[in-house]
Amino acid sequence: MDYLSILRAIGAGFTYGLTQWGKKEGQPFDVKKFGVTMVISLVAGLITAFVDMDISGAYEYLMVLGAVPIVENLLKIIKRKVLGMTAKNEEEEEEEDDEDNEEDE
């Protein structure tokens, strides 16, 4: 396995993630959902680099494994343990995002 194949697979995962986000019409932009989609798509791209599977099959495989709650929990761990945010900070941030989304509509 060479590095170019891995980079191509990551690029494919990134592109697939953008198309997954882009096809959702009428929804306001949500950074958290977008981040989760991108992480899962990048992992799906890595799976295609190491296993003989197409990108949509790898994405579906991750969905069956329950990757969304796993990635959401990992992002919470990073925010709380690494960045030092508390649950209260997260709630305030989400409320601000909700207010911004209501203003955009």
C-alpha positions in Angstrom: 0.0 0.0 0.0 1.5 3.3 -1.1 0.8 6.7 0.3 -0.8 7.9 -2.9 -3.5 5.3 -2.7 -4.2 6.3 0.9 -4.4 10.0 -0.1 -6.8 9.1 -3.0 -9.0 7.2 -0.7 -9.1 10.0 1.8 -10.0 12.4 -1.0 -12.7 10.1 -2.2 -14.1 10.0 1.4 -14.0 13.8 1.7 -15.8 14.2 -1.6 -18.4 11.6 -0.7 -19.0 13.4 2.6 -19.5 16.7 0.8 -22.1 15.1 -1.5 -23.9 13.5 1.5 -24.1 16.9 3.1 -25.0 18.7 -0.2 -27.9 16.5 -1.1 -29.9 17.5 2.1 -32.1 20.3 0.8 -33.8 22.8 3.0 -31.9 22.2 6.2 -29.8 24.8 7.9 -26.1 24.2 8.2 -25.2 22.3 11.3 -21.5 22.2 12.1 -21.8 19.1 14.4 -23.7 17.0 11.8 -21.3 18.2 9.0 -18.3 17.2 11.2 -19.7 13.8 12.0 -20.5 13.2 8.3 -17.0 14.2 7.2 -15.2 12.0 9.8 -17.3 9.0 8.9 -16.7 9.7 5.2 -12.9 10.0 5.7 -12.9 6.7 7.6 -14.9 5.1 4.8 -12.2 6.4 2.4 -9.5 4.8 4.5 -11.5 1.5 4.5 -11.5 1.6 0.6 -7.7 1.9 0.7 -7.2 -1.2 2.7 -10.2 -3.4 1.8 -11.6 -4.2 -1.6 -14.8 -2.2 -1.1 -16.4 0.8 -2.9 -16.9 4.0 -1.0 -20.7 3.7 -0.7 -20.3 0.1 0.7 -17.7 1.3 3.2 -20.1 4.2 4.3 -23.0 1.7 4.7 -20.7 -0.6 6.6 -19.9 2.1 9.1 -23.6 3.0 9.5 -24.3 -0.7 10.4 -21.5 -0.6 12.9 -23.1 2.4 14.6 -20.3 4.9 13.7 -22.5 8.0 14.1 -22.9 7.8 17.9 -19.3 6.7 18.3 -18.0 9.7 16.4 -20.4 12.0 18.2 -19.1 10.7 21.6 -15.5 11.0 20.4 -16.1 14.6 19.5 -17.7 15.3 22.9 -14.6 13.7 24.6 -12.3 16.0 22.5 -14.4 19.1 23.4 -14.6 18.3 27.1 -11.2 16.7 27.8 -8.9 18.4 25.3 -10.6 21.8 24.8 -11.8 22.0 28.4 -15.5 22.7 27.6 -18.1 21.7 30.1 -21.6 20.4 29.4 -22.9 23.9 30.3 -20.6 25.5 27.7 -21.9 23.1 25.1 -25.5 23.8 25.9 -24.9 27.6 25.6 -23.1 27.1 22.3 -26.0 25.0 21.0 -28.5 27.6 22.1 -26.5 30.3 20.2 -26.4 28.0 17.1 -30.2 27.5 17.3 -30.8 31.3 17.6 -28.5 31.8 14.6 -30.4 29.2 12.6 -33.7 30.8 13.5 -32.4 34.2 12.3 -31.3 32.7 9.0 -34.8 31.4 8.3 
